[in-house]
Amino acid sequence: GFDKLSREHGATFMVLSISDAFSVHPELVKEAFPQTTEIDLTKPEKKLQQITAELGIPTLSLGPIFRYNASSTGKMSVWSCDWHWNQIGHQWAADAMFYYFLENRTLIGLE
């Protein structure tokens, strides 16, 4: 699959799991779906991490980073009109990728 194709081109296949607005900002769930009962909004992310770990695929999961940033700063990472990343969300993603590749230089061929 993609892993083999990546190796054939001298690259490393990896997975970047983007954040979900509802798991980062749970208050949005209550606003959008007031009748919803408690559900584990991080379950898909956890399952993806389990699968990529079993397959040995490097993975950067933005959900935990965004949740930490949102709780520590109180800032919203998404637009209220459509829940896509706003400027803050894009900055958090860029910062996360920068530090991830700084720590994992072999993935980008620097070591």
C-alpha positions as CSV (number, residue, x, y, z in Angstrom):
1,G,0.0,0.0,0.0
2,F,1.1,3.5,0.8
3,D,3.9,2.4,3.0
4,K,5.5,0.4,0.2
5,L,5.0,3.2,-2.3
6,S,6.5,5.7,0.1
7,R,9.6,3.5,0.7
8,E,10.0,3.1,-3.1
9,H,10.2,6.8,-3.4
10,G,12.6,7.2,-0.4
11,A,10.0,8.6,1.9
12,T,8.5,7.4,5.2
13,F,4.8,6.9,5.4
14,M,3.2,8.4,8.4
15,V,-0.3,9.3,9.6
16,L,-1.4,12.7,10.8
17,S,-4.6,12.4,12.7
18,I,-6.4,15.8,12.7
19,S,-8.4,17.1,15.6
20,D,-12.1,16.8,15.9
21,A,-13.9,20.0,16.9
22,F,-16.3,18.2,19.3
23,S,-13.6,16.3,21.1
24,V,-11.5,19.4,21.5
25,H,-14.3,21.7,22.5
26,P,-17.0,19.5,24.2
27,E,-19.2,22.5,24.8
28,L,-19.9,22.5,21.1
29,V,-21.6,19.1,21.4
30,K,-24.0,20.4,24.0
31,E,-24.8,23.5,21.8
32,A,-25.2,21.5,18.5
33,F,-26.8,18.4,19.9
34,P,-28.5,19.2,23.3
35,Q,-30.2,15.8,23.4
36,T,-26.9,13.8,23.1
37,T,-25.9,11.7,26.1
38,E,-22.3,11.2,27.1
39,I,-20.2,9.5,24.5
40,D,-16.5,8.9,24.1
41,L,-15.5,11.4,21.4
42,T,-11.9,10.3,21.5
43,K,-12.8,6.6,20.6
44,P,-12.0,6.9,16.9
45,E,-8.7,8.6,17.6
46,K,-7.8,5.9,20.2
47,K,-8.6,3.1,17.7
48,L,-6.5,4.8,15.0
49,Q,-3.6,5.1,17.4
50,Q,-3.9,1.4,18.3
51,I,-3.9,0.3,14.6
52,T,-1.0,2.5,13.6
53,A,1.0,1.3,16.7
54,E,0.3,-2.3,15.8
55,L,1.5,-1.7,12.2
56,G,4.5,0.4,13.3
57,I,3.4,3.4,11.4
58,P,4.6,6.8,12.8
59,T,1.6,8.8,13.9
60,L,1.1,12.4,15.0
61,S,-2.3,12.7,16.7
62,L,-3.4,16.4,17.0
63,G,-6.4,15.7,19.2
64,P,-4.5,15.4,22.5
65,I,-2.4,18.5,21.6
66,F,-5.5,20.5,20.7
67,R,-7.4,19.4,23.8
68,Y,-4.4,20.5,26.0
69,N,-4.1,23.8,24.2
70,A,-7.8,24.5,24.4
71,S,-8.0,23.7,28.1
72,S,-4.9,25.6,29.1
73,T,-5.6,28.7,27.0
74,G,-9.4,28.8,26.8
75,K,-9.1,29.6,23.1
76,M,-11.3,28.1,20.3
77,S,-9.5,26.4,17.5
78,V,-12.4,26.3,15.1
79,W,-14.9,28.7,13.5
80,S,-18.3,28.7,15.1
81,C,-20.1,28.7,11.8
82,D,-18.7,25.4,10.4
83,W,-16.2,24.0,13.0
84,H,-13.2,24.0,10.6
85,W,-9.9,25.3,12.0
86,N,-9.6,29.0,12.4
87,Q,-6.2,30.8,12.6
88,I,-5.6,29.4,16.1
89,G,-6.2,25.8,15.0
90,H,-3.9,26.2,12.0
91,Q,-1.2,27.6,14.3
92,W,-1.6,24.8,16.8
93,A,-1.3,22.2,13.9
94,A,1.7,23.9,12.4
95,D,3.4,24.1,15.8
96,A,2.6,20.5,16.5
97,M,4.0,19.3,13.2
98,F,7.1,21.5,13.6
99,Y,8.0,20.0,17.0
100,Y,7.1,16.5,15.9
101,F,9.5,16.6,13.0
102,L,12.1,18.3,15.1
103,E,12.0,15.3,17.5
104,N,11.7,12.8,14.6
105,R,14.2,14.1,12.1
106,T,14.7,10.7,10.5
107,L,11.2,10.9,9.1
108,I,12.2,13.9,7.0
109,G,15.6,12.6,6.1
110,L,17.7,14.9,8.3
111,E,19.5,12.1,10.3
